Amino acid sequence: MTEFLGDYHSLMVLLLAGFLPNEAWRMMGLWLGGGVDEGSELLVWVRAVATAILAGVIAQILLEPPGALAGVPGWLRYAAVAAGFAAFLVSRRSIFAGVVCGELFMVGGNWWLG
């Protein structure tokens, strides 16, 4: 089992430093934001900021791909984004459908190219 999971110390650091603090903030957000109106100006602003951050991350990954993604041709990365965006629009604005379609397009295209 250690071969699959790796070093248990690393997993403990990941759990203590990554998962638990994030979970505390999520629970606090659920508790505090339970009664907030979804149409309020604050939530509209928060949604706009989150969308802008996501767009910035996607642009950075497209223009300066990290790690193994740098080996994928640029045209395939851009085509995968276009396919994901099309799936997002066709599926009545489902982010999940757009992400899955874009990822499958890129993985399939990279496999096809060899």
N, C-alpha and C positions, 0 to 999 in steps of 0.2 A: 504494500500500500504506500510506502514511502516513495517508491519510484514514481508513482502516479501523482501524488500530492506534493512531493518535494520536501523541503526542510520545514518541520513543524514550527520552528521559530519564525520563519518568514510568514507563515500563515497567521500566527498569533499577532505579529506586528500589523499585518493587513487588517485583521479583525479589529484590533484595538485602536489603530490609528486611522483606518479608513472607514470601516463599516459602522461602528458604534457611534462615533461623533455625528456622522451623517444621519443616522437613524434618529438620534435625539433631536436634531433640527427638523427632520420630517415630522416627527410626532408633535413638536411644538407648533409647527406650521398648521398641522391638521387641527390642533386644539384651538389656536388663535384665529384661524381663518375659516372655521366652520360656519360662522354666521355672516360672512361677507357676501354681499350681493355680487353675482358674476358680471353684471353689467356696470358695476361702479367704475368711476374714472381711474381709481388706483389699480384695479385689476386689469383694465384695458391697457394701462401704461406698462404694468408688469409683463403682460403678454407680449406687448410690442418690443420691450427690451429683450425678453427671452428669444423672440424670433430674430431680432437683429444679431444677438450673440450667436445663434445657430447659423445664420447666414454668413457671419464672419468666419466661423470655424470651417464651414464648407468651402468658402473661398480660399482660406489658407491651405486646406488640404489639397485643393485643386491646383493652386499655383506653386506651392512648395510641399510636395508630398513627403511624408516621413517614412522611414524604414522601407519595408518591402513594397509599399505602394509606389515608391519612386521607380520601381521596375516596370510598372504598368504604363503603357503608352498614354500620352496626354489625351489623344482623341478618344480613347476608350473611357477614361475618367469622365470627360465631358459628356460623352454619350450616355454613360450610366446615370449621371445627374439628370440629363434630359429625360431618360426613360423613367427614372424615379419621380420626376416632376409630373410627367404625363400620367403615371399611375396614381399619383396624389390627386390630380384633377378628376380623372375618370372614376375613382373610388369615392367620390363625394368628400374630398379633402381629408382622407385618412392618412395620417403621418406614417402609421405602421405599414400600410400598403406601399407607400412611396419609398420608404427605406428598404423594405424587403425586395421590391422590384429593382431598385437601383443596385443593391448589393448582389442580387442574383445575376443581373446583367453584367456587372463588372467581373464577378467570379467566373461566370460562363464564358465571357469574352476572353478573359485571360487564359482560361483552360483551352479554348479553341485556338488561340494563337500559339499555344505551346509554351 
